[in-house]
Amino acid sequence: MALDPSGVLVAVEVRARRSSRTGVTETTVDVPHVARMGRTLTTYASEARTVHRGLRVDLITLMPLAADPSRWRLRRTPGIG
């Protein structure tokens, strides 16, 4: 869990692929998984009594660059659930 600068409590899902041959990283997170993360975040927020201004689930994806596989592309998609 993380608290963003505006006070929103954020659950972060991180997904990586070693190659684009196995598919697009963003498609590895399905609706039931995001729903479970949202429920877990809600439970955490209520039990931890963390002061926050809202809840959000973000997705971080990592893929190696085609031109230089030793370098990775990182993409953040806020608010997936």
N, C-alpha and C positions, 0 to 999 in steps of 0.2 A: 504494500500500500504506500501511497505517496500523497502529499498534500501540495497542490499546485499553488502558485503565487496568489491566486484569487480566493483561496480557501476551500477549493473543491477537493474532496477526498477521492483519490484515483486508484483503481486497481489496474495493474499493467500486465498484459499478456505478451510474452515475448516468443516469437517463432522465427526459426532460421531454416534455410535450405542450403545444402552444400552445392546444389546444381539446379539450373532451371529445367533440367530434364525430368525432374520429379514433380513439376507443377509449380504453380504460383503460390507463394507463401501465404498471401492473404486468404486464399480459399481453404486453408487448413483449419480455420476456426469456424465451427458451425453454430447455428442458432441455439441449440440446447446448451452448448458449452458456455456461450455468452450469457445465457439466462442463469446458469449455475453461478457464474462469476458475479453477476449482479446480486443474486441472493446472498452469496458469501460476503460481498462488500456491505450490503445492508445489515447483515448480522454483525459483522465486525464493527461497523459504525455505531450500532446501538449498544454493543457490549463494551467497547473501548471508551465510550463516551468522549470521543474525539470531537473537538469543536471544528465544525466544517460548514460550508455554505452550499453543499450539494454533493452528489455522488456521480462518478463517471467511470466507465471502463474504456481504456485505451489499448490499442494494439501496436506493438513494435515489431517490425519485420526486418530480417537481415537476409541479404542475398549477395553472393560474390559478384563482382563486376565482370562482365564478359571479356572486356579488354585486359583486365588484370585481376585474375582470380585471388591474388593475395590481398586485394582490397575489397571491402564490403560496402554495400549500399544499405543504409539504415533509413527506414521510413516509419514515421509515427502517424497513426490514424486515431485521432481522438474521438471519443464518444461512440464506440461501436455497440454499446449496449447500456 
